[in-house]
Amino acid sequence: AKEMNVPILPVAICGTYDVLPRGRDQIRRAPVQVRFGTALRAERDETEENLLARLWKALCDLRGADARPREPIPLSLDVHWKPIR
């Protein structure tokens, strides 16, 4: 996003745990919401870690009351995306 100067749109899908709880093999009927946040842009001198932290906070804010404990976001990524040209 930083190299291509494109925004990142935070999107949270809420309610899926009620549809298919961990360890279950059968889905249940339950409401699911897709919540869209405000687009984020990487600042000129912003580190990848800081951008990820802002994105993670935006996702947590979108999830709100639906938030369940989850694994923490990794501070460094081993995957580096290559732009499609």
Secondary structure as GFF3:
##gff-version 3
##sequence-region A 1 85
A	DSSP	beta_strand	11	14	.	.	.	ID=ss1
A	DSSP	alpha_helix	16	19	.	.	.	ID=ss2
A	DSSP	beta_strand	33	36	.	.	.	ID=ss3
A	DSSP	alpha_helix	48	63	.	.	.	ID=ss4
A	DSSP	three_ten_helix	64	66	.	.	.	ID=ss5
###
